[in-house]
Amino acid sequence: MDKIDAMLITLLQENARAPLKLLASKVFLSAPAVSSRIDKLEKQGIILGYNTVIDRQKLGYHITAFINLELSADQKSEFYPFINSCPNVLECNCITGVYSMLIKVAFPSTQELDTFIGKIQRFGNTSTQIVFSTPVPHREIIVEPNS
């Protein structure tokens, strides 16, 4: 990855819908050259996809929470398909420590969150933290070119 690839990734993280012409002008290449570089980054698995950032609150999802779950290793084969099928799960991470899973969820109400917690407690003990505010929202990493 060179300096231009790093710049393209940074620009796409800022606005994945930026027109090729605009990207080309920022990296001083032609639009076809930029398109070719983006295709290469996608084929290499560096760019995995493009996302839309939404305001969950405006869609009625007023509760964001993090759920810690104690899960034994032999339950993973049953747990992974279950958690992957839950539409309110935004993210699920296998972590170190007392709890083995950290699950980020969004729900319209605490009642629906409580129902969901009841469902995952069949896999193990939980500890839940409800988010009050998010002073640093999700952001991407700063990409540096390879030396």
N, C-alpha and C positions, 0 to 999 in steps of 0.2 A: 504494500500500500504506500503510495507516494503522497506528497503534499496535496495534490489536486483531489485524489480520492478522499483524503481526510476532510478537505473543504466541502466536497460534495455531500459527504455523510452529515457533516455539521449543518449544512444548508437544508438538507432533506429532513433532519430531525426538527429543525425550526418550522419548516413548512413542506410537508410531503407532496403538496399539490402545486408547488412552485413550477411554473412553466420551464421547459427545457431552455428556451431562449433566455430567460432570466438567469438560470443556473449557469448557462454558457457565458453570459456576460460577466458574471462574478468570478469565474475561474479562467477567463480568457481563452476559451476553446470554442469550437463550433458546436451547435446543437447536436449534430450527429455524433461527434466525438464524446460529448457528455452522455448521450443515450447509450453509446457503446460501453462507457465506463460503468454506468449504472447497471446495465445488463450483466457485466462481468462481476460486479459486487454482489448481485443477486445470485448468480450461478455459483459463486464461491461460498455462499451462505453467510456472508457478512450482513447484507440487508435481507432480513427474514420476511418483511412485510411492511405494510403502511397502515397506520391507525388513525382513527378519529377521536379526538379528545372531547368528551361530553361533560356537561354539568349534571351529575347524578341527582343533585338536590332538585333541579328543575323538572326532572322526570319522576319525582316522588320518592326517590331513595334517600331518605333523610338520615338513616343510620348506617355508618361505616364502622366496622369492628374488626379486631384482630383476635383470633381464637387460637390458643395454644392447645395442642392435643397430644396426650401421651398415647403412642401407638407402638405396639410390639412389631418386630420385624416380620413375623409370620402373618400379620394382618394386611401387609402392604398390597398383596395381590388382590384382595377384596376391596380395600380402601381406595386405591388409586382410580379404578373405574367409577366407584361411587362418587368420589369428590369431583372427578372430571365431568360428571353428568349434572352437577348442581349449578344451575344458571346464576345464582347469586354469589357464587365463589369467584372472586376477581383474581385471586392468586393463591397458590398453595406451595409452600416451600418445606422441604425436608431439612431440618436444622439440628444443631448439636444442643446438648443440655438435657435437662429433665424432660422437657417436652420434645417430641421428635417432629412435630408438624406445626407450622405457623400458617394460618389460613386467613386471608383478607376477604371480607364479605361486605355486601351492601344490601340493605333491606329497607322497605318502606316504614317499618315499625319495629319497636322492641319486641312486640308479641311474635312477629314472624321470625325475628332473630332467635328468640327463646325456643320456638318450635324447631328451628334448624339445629340449634345446640343439642336439643333432646335427641335428634336423629343421629348426630355424630357421636354422642356419648356412648353408643353401643360399641364404639371402637376403643374407648378409653376415657380417662379423666380429662377435663378441659379447664381452661382459665381464659376468661374473656375480658378484653379491654375495648370500651367504646370510645371512638374518636370524637373529641370536642371540636377541634379545629386542625387545620393542616397548614402550618406556616411555610413549609417547603413542599409543594406538590411534586408529583412524579416528574422526574426529568431524566434526560439521557446523559450519557457520559461525554466528556470532551475527548474527541478522537485526535490522536497524535499520529503523524506519519511515521512509518518504520524508518529507522536510521539507515 
